[in-house]
Amino acid sequence: ASGINMPIRFHGKTVAVIGITGPPDEVTKYAVLAQRITLMLLREHEMDIRDRNNQSQQQIAVRALTKNMDIDQDFLNEIFRNNDINMNKAGWKTILLKAHEGYHPANASLIESGIRDTFEKIGQNLHTYDYPNEYLVIAEEENLQKNMFRLRKLVDQYDRILKIGIGSTQTLRRQY
């Protein structure tokens, strides 16, 4: 039987081969389509891994900074660099967002999405989720002041569910 074998190359390496049986001039277009879809899935998977790694690093940094834990300074500096955090800026605040314990768990992803969107718009921050109902954010004061309306909007949107507390201004490394 005739057919075509189409290699899948990712980052300069062959990671798979797609084989389709049939007349090569008829099945080549399907092999090319399968190759493109496979490459798209590989890229998406790689992006998901990077995102999870970044979330884990932010969680480590936020916990270390807010609980005054020992952490390797080179590792912490790398987290700052990876998140475009200018650690030399003078004013940083810790923000605690706490969801009411009686809120419906189905709302959790909606609330978390709203919080993430808000702090992505504010910029210059590290954030993490603390199970079961707390979100910790370390934000650069200047950006926070300019975007305080975004925080108010978030709290108003989840008025009966979400409470917020904002700490005093400190250096980035003194958030405890």
SULKA-V17891 format. One record per helix or strand. SS is the DSSP state (h for helix, s for strand). FROM is the first residue (numbers start at 1). TO is the last residue. If there is no record, write none. Layout:
# SULKA-V17891
((SS	FROM	TO) (SS	FROM	TO))
This chain:
# SULKA-V17891
((s	3	10) (s	13	21) (h	24	66) (h	73	82) (s	92	99) (h	105	122) (s	125	130) (s	134	140) (h	141	146) (h	148	157) (s	162	166) (s	170	170))
